[in-house]
Amino acid sequence: MIENITYDEMLKISEELQQAASSLNSILESNNIDDLQDFISTVEGYSKYLNTTVELYKAADIALTDLINSKK
């Protein structure tokens, strides 16, 4: 859990951001509009950041659990 958001919720948010960015990208490409490309790239980058953050927190949870269990 990150703050008050579960890992699954965070991954769902990330997936929704990625889908929104893909949809925007498709619309812009079909209309030859390049003005929002930086914004779309930022949204895609943030989606990847969220995925990476979840992976790191999960790894930290495992490491902490192993550390706690080794002290018992």
MIMAR-110177 format. One record per residue (C-alpha): residue in one letter; residue number from 0; z, x, y. Coordinates in steps of 0.001 Angstrom, whole numbers, padded with zeros to 6 digits. Example, Ala and Ser with C-alpha at 12.3 -4.5 7.8 and 13.67 -1.06 7.14 Angstrom:
REM residues 2
REC  aa    i       zz       xx       yy
REC   A    0   007800   012300  -004500
REC   S    1   007140   013670  -001060
This chain:
REM residues 72
REC  aa    i       zz       xx       yy
REC   M    0   000000   000000   000000
REC   I    1  -000847   001249   003486
REC   E    2   001485  -000258   006072
REC   N    3   001387  -003938   005029
REC   I    4  -002138  -003916   003534
REC   T    5  -002678  -003492  -000206
REC   Y    6  -005221  -001018  -001511
REC   D    7  -007410  -003860  -002770
REC   E    8  -007357  -005525   000648
REC   M    9  -008288  -002231   002307
REC   L   10  -011181  -001710  -000099
REC   K   11  -012360  -005283   000518
REC   I   12  -012336  -004673   004282
REC   S   13  -014290  -001479   003740
REC   E   14  -016858  -003273   001585
REC   E   15  -017246  -006065   004148
REC   L   16  -017810  -003497   006909
REC   Q   17  -020443  -001757   004806
REC   Q   18  -022217  -005045   004080
REC   A   19  -022149  -006004   007762
REC   A   20  -023586  -002616   008739
REC   S   21  -026335  -002960   006130
REC   S   22  -027204  -006452   007359
REC   L   23  -027343  -005288   010969
REC   N   24  -029440  -002314   009984
REC   S   25  -031946  -004546   008192
REC   I   26  -032241  -006895   011164
REC   L   27  -032667  -004034   013610
REC   E   28  -035242  -002234   011468
REC   S   29  -037320  -005378   011025
REC   N   30  -037386  -005863   014809
REC   N   31  -037866  -002168   015691
REC   I   32  -034594  -001992   017618
REC   D   33  -032883   001393   017695
REC   D   34  -030275   000753   020408
REC   L   35  -027411  -000049   018019
REC   Q   36  -028003   002712   015491
REC   D   37  -025012   004752   016721
REC   F   38  -022766   001705   016415
REC   I   39  -023956   001008   012880
REC   S   40  -023404   004635   011910
REC   T   41  -019874   004427   013285
REC   V   42  -019138   001288   011253
REC   E   43  -020515   002924   008104
REC   G   44  -018435   006020   008774
REC   Y   45  -015295   003964   009236
REC   S   46  -015983   002144   005975
REC   K   47  -016187   005493   004176
REC   Y   48  -013007   006624   005946
REC   L   49  -011143   003569   004630
REC   N   50  -012320   004284   001074
REC   T   51  -011223   007914   001346
REC   T   52  -007856   006894   002779
REC   V   53  -007212   004573  -000159
REC   E   54  -008136   007333  -002614
REC   L   55  -005747   009760  -000898
REC   Y   56  -002885   007263  -000837
REC   K   57  -003407   006443  -004517
REC   A   58  -003352   010157  -005380
REC   A   59  -000182   010587  -003323
REC   D   60   001419   007641  -005141
REC   I   61   000652   009256  -008494
REC   A   62   001984   012638  -007344
REC   L   63   005182   011076  -006017
REC   T   64   005691   009071  -009189
REC   D   65   005251   012215  -011285
REC   L   66   007667   014109  -009046
REC   I   67   010283   011370  -009257
REC   N   68   009914   011144  -013036
REC   S   69   010215   014912  -013456
REC   K   70   013571   014912  -011638
REC   K   71   015070   012320  -013995
